[in-house]
Every structure is written in structure tokens, then in C-alpha cells.
């Protein structure tokens, strides 16, 4: 039997599932476990991955959307985990400088997003690999998404769904005003993307790496962080690659 360590989100449904599964399969201490079983929604999956425990994570949906999760069934859990498909993903690394001179770093599994804070639109300059590609983007914000995160905020902002293994990132504008018809860009995952905030005092912008935010940024630089790998487990035929394809036909 797999040495499983169960974690759950703070909801009645997830806590009930946690108690039932621990009673049935036992709770291995995390330092002795072979796999993490996450009970909740995508938020719990992201927070579990951000803990960087060095273990594969098998999620079961006890939340709302659960795009990253498997269906919840209590029977045959060790066998399901043993037969699961493995998906390896790498996070983005964000470095941001705030108006007070502070330098901040964070990792993002889904996306790094920039959002206007005040009433006025943000003005951003976009550079890729040290070369300015867009002198000014007037918008509510912009985001850079991994393939795993491309069906989340990126897709809601009308960005493309990016297949796993494509080695690309999606750069998407949020409610662009100028250029009005700019549809974003697909970039190699080796790219170094930099946003410089024009008029940061007059038009303040906040940066988010998944759920970690930095207020009043002056510039933000984003790269893939291949030194860190996360392993997600999914039931055969229901892995992330299949879900990314299926999402485009609904």
C-alpha cells in the first residue's frame, strides 16, 4: 500500500473526506510518505504544491471546479495512485521591485499577473529577453501563464489554452485599450519577460504570483524556474493533457 499523507481544505466536505480516508487508510507522517493526497479544490492543490514537499500529489475534488483534481472515490485508492499518470510541471519565478525600493520574489504554478489598483488604466512597457517588444500597453493588466495554468485566469481573460509539453508560455492582456486589438503572444518557456510600469505613482499596479501579491510595483521580471519540479498524479485517461484538450471543446 502507498504511504499516503492526507491534506484537506478548510471546508466541511473536505474535512469529512479527510477523516473518512484517514480512518480507512491511515495517516503516514509527511516525512515518511510516498505521496500527498489533497482533498479540496484547485486552490488547495496550488497551496500544497507551493509547500514544495518533494512528493507527488494526487488530488481528489472536494471543492468547486477541481480542474487539477481527480474524481472523489474512497475505494481502491492505493491502486488508483499506483496506476496514475505522472505530469511534471515547472513554476514561474517572479522578481518584482516596489515603489519603496523593496525587492520581492515568488513562484507561480499557474500565472504571474499584473493588475491596476486605482481607477485609471495601467500603462505597461513589455520587454522579452532584454528587447522592448511593446512600448506601451494601456490595459487593466496583463499576465504570463504556464501551460498548466492556461485554463485558469488566462483563459478567462481570452488567452489561449496551451498544451503541456509545448514549451511555451501565454502572454495575455487583460481588457486592453491600446493597442485595442492586441491578442497577446505565445513565447518560448526560456523567455525572460519584463513589465515596466509607466507612471507607477499615478497609475499603481499590483503583481500576483498565484495568490502572493506585491503592491505598487515599478517593474516585474518573470522566467521559468526549471530547478523546481512538481509531479501531479491523475487517473489514466484523465491527465492534464487530456483536460487541456477537452476544455477547448466545451
GIPE-V797704 format. One record per residue. N is the residue number from 0. RES is the residue in one letter. PHI is phi in whole degrees, 0 to 359 (* if undefined). OMEGA is omega in radians with two decimals (* if undefined). BURIAL is # if it has 9 or more other ideal C-beta (glycine too) atoms within 8 Angstrom, else .. Layout:
N;RES;PHI;OMEGA;BURIAL  N;RES;PHI;OMEGA;BURIAL
This chain:
0;X;*;3.08;.  1;X;300;3.05;#  2;X;278;-2.97;#  3;X;255;2.99;#  4;X;244;-3.06;#  5;X;264;2.99;#  6;X;232;-3.08;#  7;X;217;3.02;#  8;X;286;-3.03;#  9;X;269;3.04;.  10;X;231;-3.14;#  11;X;299;-3.11;.  12;X;297;-3.12;.  13;X;291;-3.13;#  14;X;294;3.10;#  15;X;296;3.10;.  16;X;297;3.13;#  17;X;301;-3.14;#  18;X;297;-3.12;.  19;X;293;-3.10;#  20;X;287;3.09;#  21;X;296;3.11;#  22;X;296;-3.07;.  23;X;275;-3.00;.  24;X;247;-3.09;#  25;X;85;-3.12;.  26;X;238;3.09;.  27;X;280;3.05;#  28;X;305;-3.01;.  29;X;301;-3.12;#  30;X;287;3.11;.  31;X;249;-3.02;.  32;X;281;3.05;#  33;X;257;-3.09;.  34;X;205;3.01;#  35;X;261;3.04;#  36;X;251;-3.07;#  37;X;258;-3.09;#  38;X;246;-3.11;#  39;X;164;3.12;#  40;X;246;-3.10;#  41;X;296;3.10;#  42;X;299;3.10;#  43;X;294;3.12;#  44;X;301;-3.14;#  45;X;296;-3.14;#  46;X;294;3.09;#  47;X;294;3.11;#  48;X;296;-3.14;#  49;X;293;3.07;#  50;X;290;3.06;.  51;X;51;-3.10;.  52;X;276;3.11;.  53;X;75;-3.11;.  54;X;236;3.01;#  55;X;295;-3.09;#  56;X;240;3.06;#  57;X;247;-3.10;#  58;X;261;2.99;#  59;X;234;-2.96;#  60;X;286;2.95;#  61;X;234;3.14;#  62;X;240;-3.05;#  63;X;257;-3.08;.  64;X;277;3.08;.  65;X;68;-3.14;#  66;X;299;-3.10;#  67;X;272;-3.00;#  68;X;254;2.97;#  69;X;269;3.03;#  70;X;295;-3.12;.  71;X;272;2.98;#  72;X;215;-3.12;.  73;X;275;-3.05;.  74;X;286;2.98;.  75;X;62;-3.07;.  76;X;298;3.12;#  77;X;301;3.13;#  78;X;292;3.10;.  79;X;298;-3.13;#  80;X;294;-3.14;#  81;X;297;-3.09;.  82;X;267;-2.99;.  83;X;292;3.00;#  84;X;282;-3.14;.  85;X;257;3.02;.  86;X;237;3.13;#  87;X;257;3.12;.  88;X;233;3.11;#  89;X;243;-3.13;#  90;X;279;2.95;#  91;X;267;3.04;#  92;X;251;3.11;#  93;X;252;2.94;#  94;X;241;-3.09;#  95;X;227;3.03;#  96;X;249;-3.12;#  97;X;267;-3.12;#  98;X;295;3.10;#  99;X;275;3.13;.  100;X;90;-3.14;.  101;X;290;3.13;.  102;X;250;-3.05;.  103;X;233;3.07;#  104;X;232;3.09;.  105;X;200;3.09;#  106;X;251;-3.14;#  107;X;227;3.10;#  108;X;273;3.12;#  109;X;269;-3.06;#  110;X;198;2.89;#  111;X;251;-3.10;#  112;X;236;3.03;#  113;X;243;-3.07;#  114;X;225;3.06;#  115;X;295;-3.11;#  116;X;256;-3.08;.  117;X;268;-3.10;.  118;X;282;-3.07;.  119;X;271;3.12;.  120;X;295;3.06;#  121;X;282;3.02;#  122;X;238;-3.04;#  123;X;238;2.95;#  124;X;253;-3.05;#  125;X;246;3.07;#  126;X;238;3.07;#  127;X;232;-3.13;#  128;X;54;3.07;.  129;X;82;-3.13;.  130;X;246;3.14;.  131;X;292;3.14;.  132;X;255;3.10;.  133;X;215;-3.09;#  134;X;294;-3.12;.  135;X;206;2.98;#  136;X;243;3.10;#  137;X;263;-2.93;#  138;X;195;2.96;#  139;X;280;3.13;.  140;X;166;3.11;#  141;X;204;3.12;#  142;X;212;3.03;#  143;X;241;-2.99;#  144;X;242;2.96;#  145;X;281;3.03;#  146;X;303;-3.12;#  147;X;297;-3.13;#  148;X;265;-3.01;#  149;X;291;3.10;#  150;X;269;-3.08;#  151;X;266;-3.10;#  152;X;302;-3.14;#  153;X;304;-3.12;#  154;X;291;3.09;#  155;X;297;3.11;.  156;X;271;3.11;#  157;X;71;3.02;.  158;X;276;-3.09;#  159;X;280;2.94;#  160;X;277;-3.01;#  161;X;251;-3.14;#  162;X;295;2.99;#  163;X;296;3.14;#  164;X;81;3.14;.  165;X;278;3.11;.  166;X;59;3.11;.  167;X;226;3.07;#  168;X;237;3.13;#  169;X;256;3.05;#  170;X;257;-2.99;#  171;X;229;3.05;#  172;X;276;3.08;#  173;X;254;-3.13;#  174;X;49;-3.13;.  175;X;291;3.07;#  176;X;254;3.05;.  177;X;219;-0.18;.  178;X;295;-2.97;.  179;X;296;-3.05;.  180;X;255;3.14;.  181;X;292;-3.02;#  182;X;256;3.13;.  183;X;89;-3.05;#  184;X;210;2.99;.  185;X;254;-3.03;#  186;X;237;3.04;#  187;X;296;-3.09;.  188;X;287;3.01;#  189;X;271;-3.06;.  190;X;290;2.99;#  191;X;252;-3.05;#  192;X;254;-3.14;#  193;X;233;3.00;#  194;X;250;2.97;#  195;X;255;-3.11;#  196;X;272;3.08;#  197;X;275;-3.08;#  198;X;56;-3.07;.  199;X;295;3.11;#  200;X;284;-3.11;.  201;X;282;-3.08;.  202;X;235;-3.03;#  203;X;295;-3.10;#  204;X;227;3.05;#  205;X;252;3.08;#  206;X;250;3.12;#  207;X;233;2.94;#  208;X;252;-2.91;#  209;X;53;-3.07;#  210;X;258;-3.12;.  211;X;268;-3.04;.  212;X;251;3.03;.  213;X;233;-3.09;#  214;X;276;2.97;.  215;X;49;-3.13;#  216;X;274;3.07;#  217;X;260;3.04;#  218;X;210;3.12;#  219;X;222;3.09;#  220;X;239;-3.03;#  221;X;228;3.04;#  222;X;221;2.96;#  223;X;290;-3.11;#  224;X;245;-3.04;#  225;X;290;3.12;.  226;X;293;3.13;.  227;X;244;3.12;#  228;X;235;3.04;.  229;X;242;3.14;#  230;X;247;3.07;#  231;X;255;-3.14;#  232;X;248;3.11;#  233;X;223;3.10;#  234;X;301;-3.13;#  235;X;307;-3.14;.  236;X;83;-3.13;.  237;X;229;3.13;#  238;X;287;-3.08;#  239;X;297;3.14;#  240;X;300;3.11;#  241;X;298;-3.12;#  242;X;293;3.11;#  243;X;296;3.10;#  244;X;292;-3.09;#  245;X;299;-3.09;.  246;X;297;-3.10;#  247;X;277;-3.09;.  248;X;238;3.12;.  249;X;244;*;.
